[in-house]
Amino acid sequence: DNVVEADAQLDVFKGFQTSLEQTLRDWKKWYSSAEPEKEPLPGEWDGRLDPLQKLIVCRCIRGDRVLPAIQMFISAKLDSKFVEPPAFDLDAVVNESTCTTPLLFVLTPGMDPTYQLNAVAGQRGITCNNISLGQGQEVKAEAMVADGAKHGFWALLANCHLCWKWLPTLEKFIEKTFESGPHKDFRVFMSSSPTPNFPIQLLQNCIKMTAEPPKGLKANIVRLMNNTTEESFNRVNETQKYRKLFFSLCWFHAILLERRKFKMLGWNVMYDFNDSDFDISENILAIYLDLDPTEIPWDAIRYLIAEANYGGRVTEHPDNRVLRAYVNQFFAPEALLPKFAFSSLPTYFIPDDNSLPSYRTFARDLPFSEPPEAFGQHGNAEISSAMVDTELLCP
């Protein structure tokens, strides 16, 4: 139907339907290609159509490849930076703030700013205290903010949406604190899910930030590497083994976040894993490698990561099988061997040069397009979800 409409309504496509029927073998070869957007169109059409019109051909015949084709188009016409999400730079945001400027994290699924905030505070030699708001926490929160304003540390009031009736009181308390002249290093951070009950004046006064996990394996691994400090990366005595397993953990976490592209495939429920899961698992690796670097307790590590930590979010018991399948592959003695492969594709492996700058460079050089095989899936796994995305973007 799309081909008939293009032929009838667009002058440049006159004769397209007839040409398609007459050269069906060539078009079938183009259609069967794994990445048809990168292949020349059959016959005269490759030279006759411009890049935008070739997108229309892709939409008509291979709807599942529209998003990759659009990314190629934007990269060619504008720049690749417009299809690669920029890293969230909390340090730059803090530099723009003052001691009388509240900062608000607007929470999205999978976002937990606590670790990154603590890391930035640690780099500056500043203490960051936090409290999760809820029933009975109001007095403690006020005391923490007042103490921070006096002594110059950071205060994080987490999950403000759980205590929305108290927020007008908090707004007045923060205004009073700012008027009294706080310490120059003081900062007050808040985090809240979107809610209509948040005080408008306080919202307008805040520097507002939101950072949902970026889309793609590459972007997620780059983000995890950028959030890791040299001090944290080098704190384990068994350096070589830890660094290889650290890269495996980064890959595992990125895989779980990015499996959302396949919608419900493999899960009964879509789960919102976040960076706190990664941070706890990373500490598990560090602790066990420091305890006994010669005899690594693989079973204990796999259980704590797949069942106790990430598995703690799983509500449907069969879904644990997906987690177990991944950890059994990524956290095994083979992961310590040179260039351990994560999938059947030659692109994805643990690099031999395991310094943090080398890991970051390796992550930035990963391909932007990620086939289902990178996730251990069949090549047809993303067709249905890609068609849904295409229908949303180009109905």
C-alpha positions, 0 to 999 in steps of 0.5 A, a space after each residue: 500500500 505504501 509503495 502504491 501511495 508513493 507512486 500515485 502521490 509523489 512525482 519523483 516516484 512515478 513508475 516506482 511500482 512498475 520498476 519494483 515489479 519488473 526487477 523483483 529479484 534485485 529488490 528482494 536482495 535489497 529487502 533481505 539485507 541485514 542493513 538495507 539503509 546502507 545498501 544502494 537501491 536497485 536500478 536507476 533509483 539509487 541515483 534518481 532519489 536524494 537521501 530524504 527520498 531514500 528514507 521514504 523507500 525504507 519506510 515503505 518497504 523495510 519499516 523496521 530499519 527506519 530509525 537506523 536510516 534516520 540516524 544515518 541521515 542526520 549524521 550525514 546532513 548535520 553531525 553525529 553529535 545530534 544522534 549521540 546523547 551527551 553525557 550528563 555533566 553534574 560538575 558543570 551544573 554545580 559550577 553554575 550554581 551558588 549557595 542560594 540556588 536550590 537544585 532539583 533532580 527530576 527523577 525518571 525510571 532508572 535514575 538515581 543521582 545519589 552516587 554521582 552526587 557523592 562522587 562530585 562532592 568527593 572530588 571537591 572535598 565536600 561532605 554530602 549528606 542525604 535523607 529520603 523524605 517520608 513520614 516523620 523525616 521533616 524535622 531531620 531534613 530541616 536540621 540537616 539543611 540548617 547544619 549544611 548551611 552553617 558548616 558548608 556541606 551539601 544536603 540532598 533531600 531525596 524523593 520529595 514527591 513522597 512528602 508533598 504536603 510538607 513542601 510549602 513549609 520546606 520552601 519557606 524554610 529554604 528561603 529563610 536559610 538563604 536570607 540568613 547567608 549560608 556558607 559559600 560551599 553550601 548546596 541544597 539538592 532535591 529529587 522528585 518524581 514529576 508531581 503537580 503538587 510541587 510548589 511553583 515558586 520553589 520549582 521556578 527558583 531551582 536549577 532543574 536537571 533530569 538524566 534518564 539512562 541514554 539509549 544504546 549499549 555504547 551510550 550507557 557504557 560510556 556513561 558508566 565509564 565517565 562516572 567512574 573515578 580513578 580512585 574507585 577504579 584502582 582501589 582493589 589490590 587484585 587490579 587485573 581481575 577486578 578491571 576485567 570483571 568491572 568491564 563485564 559488569 558495565 556490559 551486563 548493566 548496559 544490556 539490562 537497561 537497553 533490553 527495553 528496545 525489545 519491549 517485553 521479549 524475554 520478560 513477563 514485566 519490564 523492570 526499571 534497573 538503575 545505577 544503584 544496582 550497578 554500584 552495589 554489584 561493583 562493591 560486591 566485586 571489589 569486596 570478594 576480590 580483596 577477600 580472596 583474589 586467588 580463589 574467586 567465589 564465582 557462585 557467590 558473586 553470581 548469586 548476589 548479583 543476579 538473585 539478591 541485587 538485580 533480582 531483588 527488583 524481579 517480581 515474576 520468578 521466571 524472569 530470573 532466568 534471564 539474569 542468571 543466563 547473563 551472569 553465568 556467561 559474564 562472570 566466569 573464569 573465562 572472563 579473565 582470559 584475553 579478549 573475552 567475547 560477550 557475544 557472537 559478534 567480534 566487536 564486543 569483548 573485554 579489551 586487553 589494555 584495561 586502564 580507565 582511559 583505555 576503557 573509555 576510549 574503547 567504549 567511545 569507539 563502539 558502533 552506534 548501531 547495535 544488532 540483536 546478537 549483541 544482546 544474545 538475541 536472534 537477528 529477528 528479535 528487534 523487528 516487532 519492536 522496531 516496527 512499533 517505534 516506526 509507527 510511533 515516529 512515522 504513523 
